[in-house]
Amino acid sequence: MDVPLFVPVRNSGCADALRVFRTPDGARTAVAFTSPVRLALVLGADQRWIRLCEPALRALLRDIGVTGIVLDPQATAARPAPHAAA
């Protein structure tokens, strides 16, 4: 039996798209959580998510060339603030 994963997504206009993150060494990776509560603690309560099993997530990632999945990360780096024009 596959454990359900809660995977962060972003709205890309007409559909939701998986959010892809970077590891400290710069590699692209996905993150997945074992509960919506864990996801909200790390990414915020307003973060959209979808529920997938691991094989489905891996199939989606294969299409975009991402092989890694970080399960239940404790933190993520904040998105850099937009650069203000001088």
Stockholm file with secondary structure:
# STOCKHOLM 1.0

chainA/1-86         MDVPLFVPVRNSGCADALRVFRTPDGARTAVAFTSPVRLALVLGADQRWIRLCEPALRALLRDIGVTGIVLDPQATAARPAPHAAA
#=GR chainA/1-86 SS CCCCEEEEEEECSSSEEECCEECTTSCEEEEEBSSHHHHHHHHCTTCCEEEECHHHHHHHHHHTTCCEEEESCSCCCCCCCCCCCC
#=GC SS_cons        CCCCEEEEEEECSSSEEECCEECTTSCEEEEEBSSHHHHHHHHCTTCCEEEECHHHHHHHHHHTTCCEEEESCSCCCCCCCCCCCC
//
